[in-house]
């Protein structure tokens, strides 16, 4: 079946099954093209929760994203086209490990990055995204913060609150953590008039080279404002498609795609989206008791971000 035929068939099945397709900005360009909505993980889940007529959500992303959609939309079927598409950072911590860490620091407020499993969200006091983490931690009255699982995002937040005490789990996104700061500096020297947009999941030595430390959604929004003409983009390579759509006239520079590649995001393709809609559902299920507990950490995030 040709790609155009697959796209047409996906459109037919999406309508007949009352499904929407959500695609993260790190997925393949052709996946983003067939999606109803493209964005970052939490923004997509919130979008799905607001669509009343939808019966099924096909989440073109990784498992924790589909879990988050299920937490927020328990009445909908949430389908993950590539069931093995996990997140290496989310998998770096499990429930027993976090429970043990909480026992060591019983007075700490547990803050978990949205890039975490439903089990971790259920054990946390409040969830955060890369775009609202600084604001939310600033509104937590407690000065002892246990931040999981990303030590880099946690470190970025800690830089804003030197009077708070932070305990970090040693987790990280391999794509962002191992970016070579010398390579970023070389790009800056080659394109001195370009603004460096970097994800705060990057390690400290890379973060200090950025003009903007922002989430993927914030990157797209900034580029869409068309305030600048040239950008150095330091995050997973899939975002380039959304950025070029946001401003076709801008110039974008980055590291080689092989150095900014999330293999799990690239597991989602048109064919497995089609197969999912045809009945090979790969439905994501979440234990109801755990879902309710995880929902509380997400609701607390909305309360503090308001």
C-alpha positions in Angstrom: 0.0 0.0 0.0 1.4 3.4 -1.0 1.8 6.2 1.6 -1.1 8.2 0.1 -3.4 5.1 0.3 -2.4 4.6 4.0 -3.1 8.2 4.8 -6.5 8.0 3.1 -7.4 4.8 4.9 -6.3 6.4 8.3 -8.7 9.3 7.6 -11.6 7.0 6.8 -11.1 4.9 9.9 -10.6 7.9 12.2 -14.0 9.2 11.2 -15.8 5.8 11.5 -14.2 5.0 14.8 -14.7 8.5 16.3 -11.0 8.7 17.0 -8.5 11.5 17.2 -4.8 11.2 16.5 -2.4 13.1 18.8 1.2 13.4 17.7 4.2 14.6 19.7 6.5 17.0 17.9 9.3 14.4 18.1 7.5 11.9 15.9 8.1 11.5 12.2 6.9 14.4 9.9 4.4 12.1 8.1 2.9 11.1 11.5 2.5 14.8 12.4 0.9 15.4 9.1 -2.0 13.0 9.7 -2.5 14.1 13.3 -5.5 16.1 14.5 -3.3 17.8 17.0 0.5 18.2 17.3 2.2 19.4 20.5 3.9 18.4 23.7 2.8 15.6 25.8 0.7 17.3 28.5 -0.8 19.8 26.1 -2.0 17.0 23.9 -3.5 15.1 26.8 -5.4 18.2 27.9 -6.6 18.7 24.4 -8.0 15.1 24.3 -9.8 15.6 27.6 -11.7 18.5 26.2 -13.0 16.7 23.1 -16.3 15.2 24.2 -17.4 13.5 21.0 -14.2 11.5 20.7 -14.4 7.8 21.7 -10.8 6.8 21.0 -7.4 8.5 21.3 -4.5 7.3 19.2 -1.4 8.6 20.9 1.5 8.9 18.5 4.1 9.2 21.2 5.6 7.1 24.0 3.8 5.2 26.8 3.9 7.7 29.6 2.1 10.2 27.3 -0.6 7.7 26.5 -0.9 6.9 30.3 -1.3 10.6 31.0 -4.1 10.8 28.4 -5.8 7.9 30.1 -5.5 9.4 33.5 -7.3 12.5 32.3 -9.8 10.7 30.0 -10.7 7.4 31.7 -13.9 7.1 29.7 -12.0 7.0 26.4 -10.0 4.2 24.8 -6.4 5.3 24.6 -4.3 3.4 21.9 -0.6 3.3 21.5 0.4 2.3 18.0 3.9 1.0 19.1 3.4 -0.7 22.4 7.1 -1.0 23.0 7.6 2.8 22.7 8.7 3.6 26.2 10.8 6.4 27.6 14.2 5.7 28.9 14.1 8.5 31.4 10.7 7.5 32.8 12.0 3.9 33.1 15.0 5.0 35.3 12.8 5.1 38.4 10.1 2.7 39.7 7.6 2.8 42.5 9.6 1.0 45.2 12.7 3.2 44.5 10.6 6.4 44.9 8.9 5.0 48.0 12.3 4.3 49.6 13.5 7.8 48.8 10.3 9.3 50.3 11.0 7.3 53.5 14.5 8.9 53.6 13.0 12.4 53.2 9.6 12.3 54.9 9.3 16.0 55.0 10.0 16.7 51.3 7.3 17.6 48.8 7.6 15.1 45.9 7.6 16.8 42.5 7.5 14.6 39.5 8.1 15.6 35.9 5.2 14.7 33.6 7.7 12.4 31.8 7.1 9.7 34.3 5.0 6.6 34.7 1.6 6.5 36.2 3.1 4.7 39.2 5.4 7.6 39.9 2.7 10.2 39.4 0.6 8.3 41.9 3.4 8.5 44.5 4.0 12.2 44.0 2.5 15.4 45.5 2.5 17.4 42.3 3.4 16.9 38.7 5.2 19.5 36.5 6.0 20.1 32.9 9.1 21.6 31.4 7.2 24.8 30.8 5.7 25.3 34.2 8.1 23.6 36.6 9.8 26.8 37.7 6.5 28.5 38.5 5.0 25.6 40.3 8.0 24.9 42.5 8.1 28.6 43.4 4.5 28.3 44.7 5.3 25.3 46.9 5.6 26.6 50.5 7.8 23.7 51.6 11.6 24.4 51.1 12.5 20.7 50.8 11.8 19.4 47.3 12.3 15.8 46.1 12.4 16.1 42.3 12.1 13.0 40.1 13.1 11.6 37.7 15.0 14.2 35.7 18.1 15.6 37.5 18.7 18.1 34.7 15.2 19.7 34.7 15.4 19.6 38.5 18.7 21.3 38.4 17.4 24.0 36.1 14.5 24.6 38.5 16.9 24.7 41.5 18.9 27.4 39.9 15.9 29.7 40.4 15.5 28.9 44.1 18.8 28.8 45.9 17.1 28.9 49.3 15.3 25.7 48.7 16.8 22.3 49.3 16.6 19.9 46.4 17.0 16.1 46.4 17.3 14.7 42.9 16.9 11.2 41.4 19.8 10.4 39.1 17.5 10.2 36.0 17.9 11.9 32.6 16.9 11.9 29.0 19.8 10.3 27.1 19.2 12.5 24.0 19.5 15.7 26.0 21.9 14.7 28.7 24.7 13.6 26.3 24.6 16.6 24.0 28.2 17.8 23.4 28.5 21.4 24.6 31.5 21.9 22.4 29.4 21.1 19.4 26.8 23.6 20.5 29.5 26.2 21.0 30.8 25.5 17.5 27.3 26.2 16.1 27.1 29.4 18.1 30.5 30.6 16.7 29.4 29.6 13.2 26.0 31.4 13.5 26.6 34.2 16.0 23.3 36.0 15.1 21.2 32.9 15.7 19.2 32.4 18.9 19.8 29.2 20.8 16.6 27.4 21.8 17.4 24.5 24.1 15.3 22.1 26.2 15.9 22.3 29.9 16.4 18.5 30.0 19.9 19.3 28.8 22.9 19.0 31.2 24.2 22.2 33.0 27.2 22.7 30.8 25.0 22.8 27.7 22.3 24.9 29.3 24.6 27.8 30.0 25.0 28.2 26.2 21.3 28.8 25.6 19.5 32.0 24.9 16.1 30.3 25.7 15.6 27.3 27.9 12.1 26.3 27.0 9.8 23.4 26.3 9.0 22.1 22.8 5.7 23.8 22.8 7.3 27.0 23.8 9.8 26.7 21.0 7.1 26.4 18.4 5.3 29.4 19.9 8.4 31.5 20.0 9.3 30.7 16.3 5.7 31.5 15.3 6.1 35.0 16.7 8.7 35.6 13.9 10.7 37.9 16.1 14.0 36.3 15.0 15.3 35.0 11.7 17.9 32.4 12.7 17.8 29.7 15.3 20.0 27.0 16.7 17.7 24.2 17.9 18.9 21.9 20.6 16.3 19.2 21.3 15.1 16.0 19.6 15.3 16.4 15.8 11.6 15.7 15.1 10.7 19.2 16.2 12.2 20.7 13.0 9.0 19.8 11.1 6.8 21.8 13.4 9.3 24.7 13.6 9.5 25.0 9.8 5.7 25.1 9.6 5.6 27.8 12.3 8.0 30.0 10.2 8.9 28.8 6.7 11.2 31.8 6.2 13.3 31.3 9.2 16.7 29.6 9.2 17.3 26.6 11.5 20.6 25.0 12.5 21.2 22.0 14.8 23.5 19.1 15.5 23.4 16.1 13.2 20.0 14.3 13.5 21.7 11.1 14.6 22.9 13.0 17.7 19.4 14.2 18.5 17.3 11.1 17.9 14.9 9.4 20.3 14.5 5.8 19.0 11.2 5.3 20.8 9.5 8.3 19.3 10.5 7.0 15.8 8.8 3.7 16.5 5.5 5.4 15.6 4.8 5.3 11.9 1.8 5.5 9.5 1.5 1.8 9.1 1.2 1.0 12.8 -1.3 3.9 13.2 -3.3 2.3 10.5 -3.0 -1.2 12.1 -4.1 0.2 15.4 -7.2 1.8 13.8 -8.0 -1.4 12.0 -8.4 -3.3 15.2 -4.9 -4.1 16.5 -5.6 -1.7 19.3 -2.7 -1.9 21.8 -5.0 -0.3 24.3 -3.3 1.4 27.3 -5.0 0.4 30.6 -4.4 2.0 34.0 -5.4 0.5 37.3 -8.3 2.7 38.6 -6.9 3.2 42.1 -3.5 4.2 40.8 -5.2 6.5 38.2 -7.1 8.4 40.9 -3.9 8.9 42.9 -2.0 10.0 39.8 -4.8 12.4 38.9 -4.3 14.2 42.2 -0.7 15.1 41.3 -1.9 16.5 37.9 -4.8 18.4 39.5 -2.4 19.9 42.0 -0.2 21.1 39.1 -3.3 22.8 37.5 -4.1 24.4 40.9 -0.6 25.8 41.3 -0.1 26.8 37.7 -3.4 28.8 37.6 
